[in-house]
Amino acid sequence: MESRVFELIREEEQRQKENIELIASENFVSENVLKAVGSCLTNKYAEGYPAERATGSKGRYYGGCGVVDKLEEYACDKWREVFGTDYHVNVQPHSGSSANLAAYMSVLSVGDTVLAMSLDNGGHLTHGSSVNFSGKLFKTAFYGVTEDGYIDYDDLKKKAEEYRPKLILAGASAYPRIIDFEKFYEVAKSVGAYFMVDMAHIAGLIAAGVHPSPFGLADIITTTTHKTLRGPRGGMIFCKKELAKKVDGAVFPCCQGGPLEHVIAGKAVAAEEACSPEFKEYIKQVVKNTAACCQRFKELGYEIVTGGTDNHLFLIDFTETHPNLTGKAVQDALDKEHITLNKNCVPGEKRKPSETSGVRIGLAAMTTKGWTEKDAIACADRINGIISAIKC
Ligand SMILES: Cc1ncc(COP(=O)(O)O)c(C=O)c1O
């Protein structure tokens, strides 16, 4: 009898084939990434780091790590190549949240202050939310966005001077515009704070050179590998060389145990792919598709946060144009039509996070499936038709 698990995997495979996937943080990995993640490397324990790592590593705690040592070094080298950097890199974080936890633990003590973007303005739970370790372990202050939805750099400076944080964090889960890392760097340096960037969403754009790079400016850079980088689910940390020992120690033994070498193999495959000219073309197409879809919604009379997008996502705000409509109602109506996106808070949000007044739309996944601008425009028209039929 076949395992129930494989029946369910086939069911999910079918869902992924048939649905229109507009969740901005999702993507479809290559067969080679899947193969690496499903490989025998899952059997190997490898607590520690490759022995030759020049960060005070004592090597691995288990025998038989010769191959995974080579693999992990290769993954690190490839990711440095992707971003054209000589930063130290740690490819062991199990997720973006684990990467952020380890990044904080590397340079902060419990009770230190972090200044980050607030969740309802586009930040992530791990950027200081009271329900997350970040808000429980550290004091947090937040900067926001201006009325037109752009990062409020004056507010950032004011809050930095008021709270004197030990670390200033740039990066977001729902911000459609270019982030000015130079401005963040200047503010961080002016108050003697560490400058950290969580580039989880835009890492692919940075790799392809279509978003300014934080390398050279940020002390620590975290990312997920599964969004625009199109790798397996996981995290990574880059840091300036002088922080390498602290970051490695924060990942293991402070925050994690044995690394997931099968996932690290998948990350290495994704890095090889991200080095290719095809990846750059893919990311350029993501940005074009997102702009085309966003523009169509504008033409159809929708209000877009900041009036547009520079990256792989945009936010529709229903507050003025459809006051009775919630992000949840739209998400549910689209789900029934096999279109997947997520409800999202909008700047100045009045509704609960479980309801919201907006939705977030991302085109990275459907661009992987081969979409061009005309598909993105047709999708906006179809969504508009479904929204128009919602009774509220
Ligand atoms: C900016 C940002 N950082 C961190 C994370 C956390 O990543 P993970 O879900 O892998 O823990 C996310 C997830 O969406 C994110 O958007």
The ligand as an SDF file (V2000), in Angstrom:
LIG
                    3D

 16 16  0  0  0  0  0  0  0  0999 V2000
   11.9090   40.0470    5.6160 C   0  0  0  0  0  0  0  0  0  0  0  0
   11.7560   38.6580    6.1540 C   0  0  0  0  0  0  0  0  0  0  0  0
   12.6360   38.2060    7.0520 N   0  0  0  0  0  0  0  0  0  0  0  0
   12.5320   36.9740    7.5910 C   0  0  0  0  0  0  0  0  0  0  0  0
   11.5160   36.1250    7.2150 C   0  0  0  0  0  0  0  0  0  0  0  0
   11.3970   34.7910    7.9050 C   0  0  0  0  0  0  0  0  0  0  0  0
   11.6840   33.7330    7.1000 O   0  0  0  0  0  0  0  0  0  0  0  0
   11.2280   32.2500    7.5170 P   0  0  0  0  0  0  0  0  0  0  0  0
    9.7680   32.1530    7.2250 O   0  0  0  0  0  0  0  0  0  0  0  0
   12.0970   31.3760    6.6700 O   0  0  0  0  0  0  0  0  0  0  0  0
   11.5100   32.0860    8.9740 O   0  0  0  0  0  0  0  0  0  0  0  0
   10.5850   36.5420    6.2690 C   0  0  0  0  0  0  0  0  0  0  0  0
    9.5030   35.6210    5.8640 C   0  0  0  0  0  0  0  0  0  0  0  0
    8.6260   35.8640    5.1420 O   0  0  0  0  0  0  0  0  0  0  0  0
   10.6880   37.8540    5.7240 C   0  0  0  0  0  0  0  0  0  0  0  0
    9.7990   38.3240    4.8570 O   0  0  0  0  0  0  0  0  0  0  0  0
  1  2  1  0
  2  3  1  0
  2 15  2  0
  3  4  2  0
  4  5  1  0
  5  6  1  0
  5 12  2  0
  6  7  1  0
  7  8  1  0
  8  9  2  0
  8 10  1  0
  8 11  1  0
 12 13  1  0
 12 15  1  0
 13 14  2  0
 15 16  1  0
M  END
$$$$
